[in-house]
Amino acid sequence: MACACKDINSDKIRYKKRDEQEKKKLITRLNKIEGQVRGLNSMVKDNRYCVDILMQVSAVQAALNSFNKELLAQHIKTCVADDIRKGNDNAINELCDLLKKQMK
């Protein structure tokens, strides 16, 4: 599925049409991460031991990294590939900029 751009108030807000399976998979991952973050909140409120909280933070970070990898792979396979096929080489520059930001 290709990315589509839509101008709103002279700012570009871009949209990507996702099939329902891809959208469901991403939302499921985000819901799990949201639950983990709520768990962190509860742990702090309950005065849980620092190491236990830090271990849960590591689990949240790993879940976010996994989400990022999945979304990035889909982006490359769809948006970037489609743009390159259409002759939009700017997609490569955008991807390189994104990777620089992701690898900080």
N, CA, C and O atoms as CSV, one atom per row, in Angstrom:
chain,resi,resn,atom,element,x,y,z
A,1,MET,N,N,0.842,-1.168,0.000
A,1,MET,CA,C,0.000,0.000,0.000
A,1,MET,C,C,0.891,1.237,0.000
A,1,MET,O,O,1.864,1.306,0.751
A,2,ALA,N,N,0.568,2.184,-0.819
A,2,ALA,CA,C,1.397,3.365,-0.971
A,2,ALA,C,C,1.048,4.425,0.063
A,2,ALA,O,O,-0.070,4.483,0.576
A,3,CYS,N,N,2.030,5.253,0.349
A,3,CYS,CA,C,1.773,6.419,1.196
A,3,CYS,C,C,1.097,7.472,0.339
A,3,CYS,O,O,1.345,7.563,-0.864
A,4,ALA,N,N,0.269,8.241,0.947
A,4,ALA,CA,C,-0.399,9.323,0.237
A,4,ALA,C,C,-0.208,10.604,1.024
A,4,ALA,O,O,-0.289,10.601,2.253
A,5,CYS,N,N,0.043,11.690,0.328
A,5,CYS,CA,C,0.210,12.980,0.985
A,5,CYS,C,C,-1.062,13.793,0.838
A,5,CYS,O,O,-1.740,13.747,-0.188
A,6,LYS,N,N,-1.362,14.528,1.873
A,6,LYS,CA,C,-2.529,15.401,1.859
A,6,LYS,C,C,-2.134,16.707,2.526
A,6,LYS,O,O,-1.641,16.716,3.653
A,7,ASP,N,N,-2.355,17.809,1.823
A,7,ASP,CA,C,-2.028,19.122,2.387
A,7,ASP,C,C,-3.158,19.605,3.284
A,7,ASP,O,O,-4.325,19.586,2.893
A,8,ILE,N,N,-2.803,20.036,4.488
A,8,ILE,CA,C,-3.761,20.654,5.395
A,8,ILE,C,C,-3.097,21.901,5.945
A,8,ILE,O,O,-2.043,21.821,6.576
A,9,ASN,N,N,-3.713,23.061,5.706
A,9,ASN,CA,C,-3.178,24.339,6.183
A,9,ASN,C,C,-1.720,24.531,5.790
A,9,ASN,O,O,-0.913,24.963,6.614
A,10,SER,N,N,-1.383,24.229,4.595
A,10,SER,CA,C,-0.044,24.379,4.003
A,10,SER,C,C,1.012,23.470,4.639
A,10,SER,O,O,2.156,23.465,4.185
A,11,ASP,N,N,0.664,22.709,5.666
A,11,ASP,CA,C,1.576,21.709,6.229
A,11,ASP,C,C,1.214,20.370,5.616
A,11,ASP,O,O,0.036,20.064,5.434
A,12,LYS,N,N,2.210,19.581,5.301
A,12,LYS,CA,C,1.916,18.263,4.746
A,12,LYS,C,C,1.686,17.273,5.872
A,12,LYS,O,O,2.563,17.034,6.702
A,13,ILE,N,N,0.522,16.718,5.883
A,13,ILE,CA,C,0.220,15.604,6.776
A,13,ILE,C,C,0.088,14.399,5.875
A,13,ILE,O,O,-0.753,14.371,4.976
A,14,ARG,N,N,0.912,13.414,6.114
A,14,ARG,CA,C,0.928,12.262,5.225
A,14,ARG,C,C,0.193,11.090,5.852
A,14,ARG,O,O,0.216,10.890,7.067
A,15,TYR,N,N,-0.448,10.335,5.002
A,15,TYR,CA,C,-1.219,9.178,5.434
A,15,TYR,C,C,-0.756,7.952,4.673
A,15,TYR,O,O,-0.253,8.058,3.555
A,16,LYS,N,N,-0.923,6.806,5.274
A,16,LYS,CA,C,-0.617,5.549,4.599
A,16,LYS,C,C,-1.824,4.642,4.751
A,16,LYS,O,O,-2.288,4.388,5.862
A,17,LYS,N,N,-2.317,4.166,3.649
A,17,LYS,CA,C,-3.418,3.211,3.678
A,17,LYS,C,C,-2.836,1.854,4.066
A,17,LYS,O,O,-2.020,1.288,3.338
A,18,ARG,N,N,-3.263,1.337,5.223
A,18,ARG,CA,C,-2.797,0.033,5.700
A,18,ARG,C,C,-3.934,-0.966,5.581
A,18,ARG,O,O,-5.101,-0.626,5.777
A,19,ASP,N,N,-3.582,-2.201,5.256
A,19,ASP,CA,C,-4.638,-3.205,5.272
A,19,ASP,C,C,-4.982,-3.513,6.719
A,19,ASP,O,O,-4.199,-3.237,7.627
A,20,GLU,N,N,-6.141,-4.080,6.922
A,20,GLU,CA,C,-6.640,-4.299,8.279
A,20,GLU,C,C,-5.735,-5.211,9.102
A,20,GLU,O,O,-5.586,-5.006,10.306
A,21,GLN,N,N,-5.131,-6.209,8.472
A,21,GLN,CA,C,-4.249,-7.132,9.193
A,21,GLN,C,C,-3.019,-6.388,9.732
A,21,GLN,O,O,-2.640,-6.569,10.889
A,22,GLU,N,N,-2.400,-5.550,8.889
A,22,GLU,CA,C,-1.221,-4.782,9.327
A,22,GLU,C,C,-1.601,-3.829,10.449
A,22,GLU,O,O,-0.895,-3.734,11.453
A,23,LYS,N,N,-2.726,-3.116,10.281
A,23,LYS,CA,C,-3.171,-2.163,11.287
A,23,LYS,C,C,-3.456,-2.869,12.613
A,23,LYS,O,O,-3.072,-2.381,13.676
A,24,LYS,N,N,-4.124,-4.007,12.546
A,24,LYS,CA,C,-4.457,-4.759,13.765
A,24,LYS,C,C,-3.191,-5.214,14.481
A,24,LYS,O,O,-3.104,-5.137,15.707
A,25,LYS,N,N,-2.216,-5.686,13.721
A,25,LYS,CA,C,-0.954,-6.154,14.301
A,25,LYS,C,C,-0.228,-5.018,15.024
A,25,LYS,O,O,0.266,-5.202,16.136
A,26,LEU,N,N,-0.164,-3.844,14.391
A,26,LEU,CA,C,0.516,-2.698,15.006
A,26,LEU,C,C,-0.234,-2.210,16.245
A,26,LEU,O,O,0.382,-1.912,17.268
A,27,ILE,N,N,-1.544,-2.130,16.154
A,27,ILE,CA,C,-2.341,-1.661,17.293
A,27,ILE,C,C,-2.242,-2.638,18.458
A,27,ILE,O,O,-2.182,-2.217,19.613
A,28,THR,N,N,-2.224,-3.922,18.174
A,28,THR,CA,C,-2.077,-4.929,19.231
A,28,THR,C,C,-0.757,-4.731,19.968
A,28,THR,O,O,-0.711,-4.773,21.197
A,29,ARG,N,N,0.311,-4.516,19.211
A,29,ARG,CA,C,1.623,-4.268,19.834
A,29,ARG,C,C,1.586,-3.012,20.699
A,29,ARG,O,O,2.095,-3.012,21.820
A,30,LEU,N,N,0.980,-1.938,20.178
A,30,LEU,CA,C,0.915,-0.690,20.932
A,30,LEU,C,C,0.073,-0.842,22.194
A,30,LEU,O,O,0.406,-0.272,23.233
A,31,ASN,N,N,-0.998,-1.596,22.112
A,31,ASN,CA,C,-1.827,-1.821,23.298
A,31,ASN,C,C,-1.055,-2.567,24.380
A,31,ASN,O,O,-1.204,-2.277,25.567
A,32,LYS,N,N,-0.231,-3.527,23.972
A,32,LYS,CA,C,0.595,-4.254,24.942
A,32,LYS,C,C,1.609,-3.318,25.591
A,32,LYS,O,O,1.838,-3.377,26.799
A,33,ILE,N,N,2.211,-2.456,24.778
A,33,ILE,CA,C,3.185,-1.491,25.305
A,33,ILE,C,C,2.497,-0.532,26.269
A,33,ILE,O,O,3.035,-0.214,27.330
A,34,GLU,N,N,1.319,-0.081,25.900
A,34,GLU,CA,C,0.559,0.813,26.776
A,34,GLU,C,C,0.284,0.142,28.125
A,34,GLU,O,O,0.378,0.786,29.170
A,35,GLY,N,N,-0.051,-1.129,28.102
A,35,GLY,CA,C,-0.274,-1.870,29.343
A,35,GLY,C,C,0.990,-1.972,30.169
A,35,GLY,O,O,0.950,-1.866,31.394
A,36,GLN,N,N,2.120,-2.180,29.496
A,36,GLN,CA,C,3.388,-2.246,30.212
A,36,GLN,C,C,3.711,-0.908,30.880
A,36,GLN,O,O,4.202,-0.881,32.008
A,37,VAL,N,N,3.439,0.192,30.192
A,37,VAL,CA,C,3.707,1.518,30.754
A,37,VAL,C,C,2.782,1.778,31.946
A,37,VAL,O,O,3.210,2.340,32.955
A,38,ARG,N,N,1.528,1.373,31.830
A,38,ARG,CA,C,0.621,1.507,32.982
A,38,ARG,C,C,1.135,0.664,34.150
A,38,ARG,O,O,1.006,1.061,35.308
A,39,GLY,N,N,1.712,-0.487,33.849
A,39,GLY,CA,C,2.304,-1.320,34.890
A,39,GLY,C,C,3.450,-0.615,35.587
A,39,GLY,O,O,3.609,-0.724,36.803
A,40,LEU,N,N,4.255,0.113,34.808
A,40,LEU,CA,C,5.338,0.898,35.404
A,40,LEU,C,C,4.782,1.945,36.363
A,40,LEU,O,O,5.306,2.136,37.460
A,41,ASN,N,N,3.727,2.614,35.942
A,41,ASN,CA,C,3.084,3.623,36.775
A,41,ASN,C,C,2.639,3.000,38.102
A,41,ASN,O,O,2.861,3.570,39.170
A,42,SER,N,N,2.018,1.843,38.023
A,42,SER,CA,C,1.562,1.150,39.238
A,42,SER,C,C,2.723,0.743,40.128
A,42,SER,O,O,2.643,0.834,41.353
A,43,MET,N,N,3.804,0.293,39.498
A,43,MET,CA,C,4.969,-0.121,40.272
A,43,MET,C,C,5.546,1.052,41.060
A,43,MET,O,O,5.921,0.896,42.223
A,44,VAL,N,N,5.617,2.219,40.434
A,44,VAL,CA,C,6.135,3.406,41.121
A,44,VAL,C,C,5.192,3.798,42.254
A,44,VAL,O,O,5.638,4.086,43.365
A,45,LYS,N,N,3.888,3.809,41.974
A,45,LYS,CA,C,2.905,4.162,43.003
A,45,LYS,C,C,2.958,3.191,44.184
A,45,LYS,O,O,2.725,3.581,45.328
A,46,ASP,N,N,3.264,1.926,43.898
A,46,ASP,CA,C,3.332,0.901,44.945
A,46,ASP,C,C,4.696,0.829,45.624
A,46,ASP,O,O,4.941,-0.054,46.446
A,47,ASN,N,N,5.598,1.777,45.273
A,47,ASN,CA,C,6.939,1.814,45.862
A,47,ASN,C,C,7.714,0.516,45.654
A,47,ASN,O,O,8.412,0.041,46.549
A,48,ARG,N,N,7.576,-0.045,44.459
A,48,ARG,CA,C,8.299,-1.274,44.153
A,48,ARG,C,C,9.805,-1.016,44.091
A,48,ARG,O,O,10.243,0.120,43.909
A,49,TYR,N,N,10.566,-2.052,44.239
A,49,TYR,CA,C,12.027,-2.005,44.257
A,49,TYR,C,C,12.547,-1.496,42.913
A,49,TYR,O,O,12.054,-1.894,41.857
A,50,CYS,N,N,13.545,-0.616,42.963
A,50,CYS,CA,C,14.092,0.039,41.767
A,50,CYS,C,C,14.480,-0.947,40.667
A,50,CYS,O,O,14.161,-0.730,39.497
A,51,VAL,N,N,15.152,-2.007,41.030
A,51,VAL,CA,C,15.618,-2.979,40.038
A,51,VAL,C,C,14.433,-3.605,39.299
A,51,VAL,O,O,14.500,-3.831,38.090
A,52,ASP,N,N,13.354,-3.884,40.026
A,52,ASP,CA,C,12.172,-4.455,39.388
A,52,ASP,C,C,11.566,-3.477,38.379
A,52,ASP,O,O,11.136,-3.877,37.297
A,53,ILE,N,N,11.537,-2.211,38.739
A,53,ILE,CA,C,11.011,-1.188,37.828
A,53,ILE,C,C,11.921,-1.061,36.612
A,53,ILE,O,O,11.451,-0.998,35.476
A,54,LEU,N,N,13.217,-1.023,36.859
A,54,LEU,CA,C,14.170,-0.903,35.752
A,54,LEU,C,C,14.086,-2.087,34.789
A,54,LEU,O,O,14.246,-1.924,33.579
A,55,MET,N,N,13.838,-3.260,35.324
A,55,MET,CA,C,13.670,-4.440,34.453
A,55,MET,C,C,12.428,-4.280,33.575
A,55,MET,O,O,12.436,-4.646,32.399
A,56,GLN,N,N,11.375,-3.735,34.154
A,56,GLN,CA,C,10.153,-3.508,33.375
A,56,GLN,C,C,10.381,-2.417,32.325
A,56,GLN,O,O,9.856,-2.512,31.216
A,57,VAL,N,N,11.153,-1.387,32.660
A,57,VAL,CA,C,11.498,-0.347,31.685
A,57,VAL,C,C,12.240,-0.972,30.504
A,57,VAL,O,O,11.981,-0.628,29.351
A,58,SER,N,N,13.155,-1.882,30.791
A,58,SER,CA,C,13.883,-2.570,29.719
A,58,SER,C,C,12.932,-3.360,28.824
A,58,SER,O,O,13.113,-3.414,27.607
A,59,ALA,N,N,11.927,-3.968,29.431
A,59,ALA,CA,C,10.942,-4.722,28.652
A,59,ALA,C,C,10.135,-3.787,27.749
A,59,ALA,O,O,9.835,-4.135,26.607
A,60,VAL,N,N,9.785,-2.606,28.253
A,60,VAL,CA,C,9.047,-1.623,27.454
A,60,VAL,C,C,9.913,-1.135,26.295
A,60,VAL,O,O,9.435,-1.014,25.167
A,61,GLN,N,N,11.179,-0.857,26.572
A,61,GLN,CA,C,12.085,-0.406,25.519
A,61,GLN,C,C,12.247,-1.474,24.441
A,61,GLN,O,O,12.273,-1.158,23.251
A,62,ALA,N,N,12.355,-2.724,24.850
A,62,ALA,CA,C,12.472,-3.815,23.883
A,62,ALA,C,C,11.204,-3.929,23.042
A,62,ALA,O,O,11.279,-4.177,21.839
A,63,ALA,N,N,10.054,-3.752,23.660
A,63,ALA,CA,C,8.790,-3.812,22.929
A,63,ALA,C,C,8.685,-2.664,21.929
A,63,ALA,O,O,8.220,-2.861,20.807
A,64,LEU,N,N,9.112,-1.474,22.326
A,64,LEU,CA,C,9.105,-0.333,21.406
A,64,LEU,C,C,10.084,-0.550,20.253
A,64,LEU,O,O,9.780,-0.214,19.109
A,65,ASN,N,N,11.246,-1.105,20.550
A,65,ASN,CA,C,12.216,-1.410,19.489
A,65,ASN,C,C,11.644,-2.418,18.508
A,65,ASN,O,O,11.834,-2.288,17.299
A,66,SER,N,N,10.957,-3.404,19.013
A,66,SER,CA,C,10.332,-4.405,18.155
A,66,SER,C,C,9.255,-3.765,17.273
A,66,SER,O,O,9.149,-4.074,16.086
A,67,PHE,N,N,8.459,-2.874,17.866
A,67,PHE,CA,C,7.441,-2.144,17.105
A,67,PHE,C,C,8.104,-1.321,15.999
A,67,PHE,O,O,7.658,-1.335,14.852
A,68,ASN,N,N,9.175,-0.603,16.356
A,68,ASN,CA,C,9.908,0.207,15.377
A,68,ASN,C,C,10.420,-0.637,14.221
A,68,ASN,O,O,10.293,-0.242,13.062
A,69,LYS,N,N,10.991,-1.781,14.520
A,69,LYS,CA,C,11.522,-2.654,13.467
A,69,LYS,C,C,10.422,-3.100,12.520
A,69,LYS,O,O,10.603,-3.091,11.303
A,70,GLU,N,N,9.297,-3.484,13.071
A,70,GLU,CA,C,8.168,-3.930,12.248
A,70,GLU,C,C,7.663,-2.794,11.362
A,70,GLU,O,O,7.454,-2.983,10.164
A,71,LEU,N,N,7.466,-1.619,11.949
A,71,LEU,CA,C,6.955,-0.481,11.194
A,71,LEU,C,C,7.960,-0.024,10.137
A,71,LEU,O,O,7.572,0.313,9.019
A,72,LEU,N,N,9.239,-0.012,10.482
A,72,LEU,CA,C,10.269,0.377,9.524
A,72,LEU,C,C,10.323,-0.599,8.355
A,72,LEU,O,O,10.430,-0.179,7.202
A,73,ALA,N,N,10.251,-1.872,8.636
A,73,ALA,CA,C,10.266,-2.873,7.560
A,73,ALA,C,C,9.085,-2.664,6.616
A,73,ALA,O,O,9.248,-2.705,5.396
A,74,GLN,N,N,7.902,-2.441,7.173
A,74,GLN,CA,C,6.726,-2.196,6.337
A,74,GLN,C,C,6.884,-0.907,5.532
A,74,GLN,O,O,6.494,-0.846,4.366
A,75,HIS,N,N,7.447,0.104,6.147
A,75,HIS,CA,C,7.666,1.378,5.451
A,75,HIS,C,C,8.588,1.185,4.251
A,75,HIS,O,O,8.306,1.685,3.162
A,76,ILE,N,N,9.680,0.465,4.448
A,76,ILE,CA,C,10.635,0.237,3.359
A,76,ILE,C,C,9.992,-0.591,2.249
A,76,ILE,O,O,10.135,-0.277,1.067
A,77,LYS,N,N,9.281,-1.653,2.639
A,77,LYS,CA,C,8.664,-2.539,1.645
A,77,LYS,C,C,7.542,-1.876,0.856
A,77,LYS,O,O,7.267,-2.269,-0.278
A,78,THR,N,N,6.902,-0.886,1.436
A,78,THR,CA,C,5.765,-0.270,0.757
A,78,THR,C,C,6.094,1.155,0.315
A,78,THR,O,O,6.333,1.392,-0.869
A,79,CYS,N,N,6.109,2.080,1.226
A,79,CYS,CA,C,6.271,3.499,0.892
A,79,CYS,C,C,7.557,3.778,0.117
A,79,CYS,O,O,7.523,4.376,-0.958
A,80,VAL,N,N,8.678,3.347,0.663
A,80,VAL,CA,C,9.967,3.637,0.032
A,80,VAL,C,C,10.060,2.937,-1.325
A,80,VAL,O,O,10.434,3.556,-2.321
A,81,ALA,N,N,9.726,1.669,-1.360
A,81,ALA,CA,C,9.801,0.926,-2.622
A,81,ALA,C,C,8.886,1.541,-3.678
A,81,ALA,O,O,9.285,1.676,-4.834
A,82,ASP,N,N,7.667,1.913,-3.297
A,82,ASP,CA,C,6.729,2.523,-4.243
A,82,ASP,C,C,7.260,3.855,-4.763
A,82,ASP,O,O,7.179,4.139,-5.958
A,83,ASP,N,N,7.806,4.670,-3.859
A,83,ASP,CA,C,8.357,5.964,-4.280
A,83,ASP,C,C,9.528,5.786,-5.241
A,83,ASP,O,O,9.631,6.512,-6.230
A,84,ILE,N,N,10.395,4.846,-4.966
A,84,ILE,CA,C,11.539,4.605,-5.851
A,84,ILE,C,C,11.056,4.145,-7.224
A,84,ILE,O,O,11.573,4.594,-8.247
A,85,ARG,N,N,10.065,3.250,-7.250
A,85,ARG,CA,C,9.509,2.790,-8.533
A,85,ARG,C,C,8.921,3.954,-9.334
A,85,ARG,O,O,8.945,3.949,-10.565
A,86,LYS,N,N,8.392,4.954,-8.617
A,86,LYS,CA,C,7.803,6.122,-9.275
A,86,LYS,C,C,8.854,7.168,-9.630
A,86,LYS,O,O,8.521,8.215,-10.186
A,87,GLY,N,N,10.110,6.897,-9.317
A,87,GLY,CA,C,11.181,7.832,-9.636
A,87,GLY,C,C,11.420,8.892,-8.584
A,87,GLY,O,O,12.157,9.846,-8.836
A,88,ASN,N,N,10.821,8.757,-7.416
A,88,ASN,CA,C,11.008,9.726,-6.339
A,88,ASN,C,C,12.201,9.312,-5.488
A,88,ASN,O,O,12.057,8.608,-4.488
A,89,ASP,N,N,13.370,9.757,-5.900
A,89,ASP,CA,C,14.591,9.405,-5.170
A,89,ASP,C,C,14.693,10.110,-3.829
A,89,ASP,O,O,15.538,9.747,-3.010
A,90,ASN,N,N,13.857,11.106,-3.582
A,90,ASN,CA,C,13.845,11.788,-2.293
A,90,ASN,C,C,13.480,10.816,-1.169
A,90,ASN,O,O,13.836,11.042,-0.012
A,91,ALA,N,N,12.774,9.740,-1.505
A,91,ALA,CA,C,12.405,8.734,-0.509
A,91,ALA,C,C,13.653,8.126,0.133
A,91,ALA,O,O,13.640,7.776,1.313
A,92,ILE,N,N,14.716,8.002,-0.637
A,92,ILE,CA,C,15.969,7.445,-0.113
A,92,ILE,C,C,16.575,8.411,0.903
A,92,ILE,O,O,17.028,7.998,1.970
A,93,ASN,N,N,16.581,9.696,0.563
A,93,ASN,CA,C,17.105,10.698,1.503
A,93,ASN,C,C,16.278,10.726,2.778
A,93,ASN,O,O,16.824,10.816,3.877
A,94,GLU,N,N,14.956,10.650,2.629
A,94,GLU,CA,C,14.080,10.644,3.798
A,94,GLU,C,C,14.367,9.424,4.673
A,94,GLU,O,O,14.409,9.537,5.898
A,95,LEU,N,N,14.564,8.266,4.058
A,95,LEU,CA,C,14.868,7.048,4.800
A,95,LEU,C,C,16.214,7.179,5.520
A,95,LEU,O,O,16.335,6.783,6.679
A,96,CYS,N,N,17.211,7.723,4.849
A,96,CYS,CA,C,18.521,7.911,5.483
A,96,CYS,C,C,18.423,8.850,6.681
A,96,CYS,O,O,19.028,8.596,7.722
A,97,ASP,N,N,17.660,9.939,6.534
A,97,ASP,CA,C,17.461,10.865,7.658
A,97,ASP,C,C,16.747,10.171,8.813
A,97,ASP,O,O,17.104,10.360,9.976
A,98,LEU,N,N,15.747,9.373,8.489
A,98,LEU,CA,C,15.013,8.636,9.518
A,98,LEU,C,C,15.940,7.682,10.268
A,98,LEU,O,O,15.906,7.615,11.497
A,99,LEU,N,N,16.762,6.950,9.534
A,99,LEU,CA,C,17.675,5.993,10.168
A,99,LEU,C,C,18.672,6.700,11.081
A,99,LEU,O,O,19.005,6.188,12.150
A,100,LYS,N,N,19.149,7.872,10.668
A,100,LYS,CA,C,20.054,8.641,11.531
A,100,LYS,C,C,19.380,8.989,12.852
A,100,LYS,O,O,19.984,8.874,13.918
A,101,LYS,N,N,18.114,9.421,12.768
A,101,LYS,CA,C,17.383,9.781,13.983
A,101,LYS,C,C,17.094,8.549,14.851
A,101,LYS,O,O,17.160,8.619,16.078
A,102,GLN,N,N,16.780,7.438,14.214
A,102,GLN,CA,C,16.461,6.220,14.948
A,102,GLN,C,C,17.678,5.636,15.659
A,102,GLN,O,O,17.540,4.963,16.681
A,103,MET,N,N,18.856,5.891,15.123
A,103,MET,CA,C,20.079,5.276,15.666
A,103,MET,C,C,20.778,6.151,16.692
A,103,MET,O,O,21.912,5.848,17.066
A,104,LYS,N,N,20.162,7.206,17.157
A,104,LYS,CA,C,20.776,8.072,18.164
A,104,LYS,C,C,20.946,7.335,19.462
A,104,LYS,O,O,21.448,7.902,20.433
